[in-house]
Amino acid sequence: MSHRLLSTALICGVLAIPTVASAQGVIDGTERGAREGGHAAGPVGAVVGGVVGGVAGGVAGVLGVDERPRFREYVVRRHVPSYRYREAVRVGTVLPADGVTYYEVPEEYGVTEYRYTVVNDHPVLVEPRTRRVVEVID
């Protein structure tokens, strides 16, 4: 019985991938996947849906797949000066405390906990307290 329930939950989770793929980031994807999986297959569906949603949200990034090009265009139009960093900038890079200017992300993008800046001509989202890059917008 539990094998059958797990199989059903896994199938529901896989079917939920397109739905949760538009989720913004891992946390939102996990929450949405768990909620939808729970509705489809109960507690086991919630667990599977949460995992699948987190993966899909991580692929989409903080902004989400649909918002990235629009946000990049927004930053380019603002003509924000680019900070020169010696190394390649990637998720996890901690930017220096001095010399980098951080800007508020407009509310329409739904990203209130991060700031943005431009590093090596790439817009990036940064966790303001740690200055850690959480997303590079290509």
C-alpha positions, 0 to 999 in steps of 0.5 A: 500500500505505501509503495502504491501511495509513494508511486502516486505521489511521485507521479503527481509531483512530476506532473506538477513540474510545469505548474511550479516552474514559474515559481520564484526561487527555491522557497516559493517553489517548495511552498507551492509544490508542497501545497499542490502536491498535498491537494493531489496526493495527501501528505506524501504528495506534499513532500514530493511536490515540495522537493520538485517545486524547490528544484523547479524554483531553483532552476527559475532563480530568484526572479523567475524565468519570465521576469529575468529579461524584463529586469535585465532591460530595466537595469540597462535602461537605468545606466547603473555603473558597473563595478569591476571585480577581478574574478568571474562573478557567480552565485555565492560570490561575496562582494566587497564592503566598499565601492559597490552601490546597491539599489532597491529592486522595484516592487513589481518584481516581487523581490523585496529582500534583495538589492541589485547592482551591476558587476562586470557588466552583469546585473546581479541580485545581492543579499544586502546584509552579507553582500552575497550574490544570489543570482546573476542575471544573464 
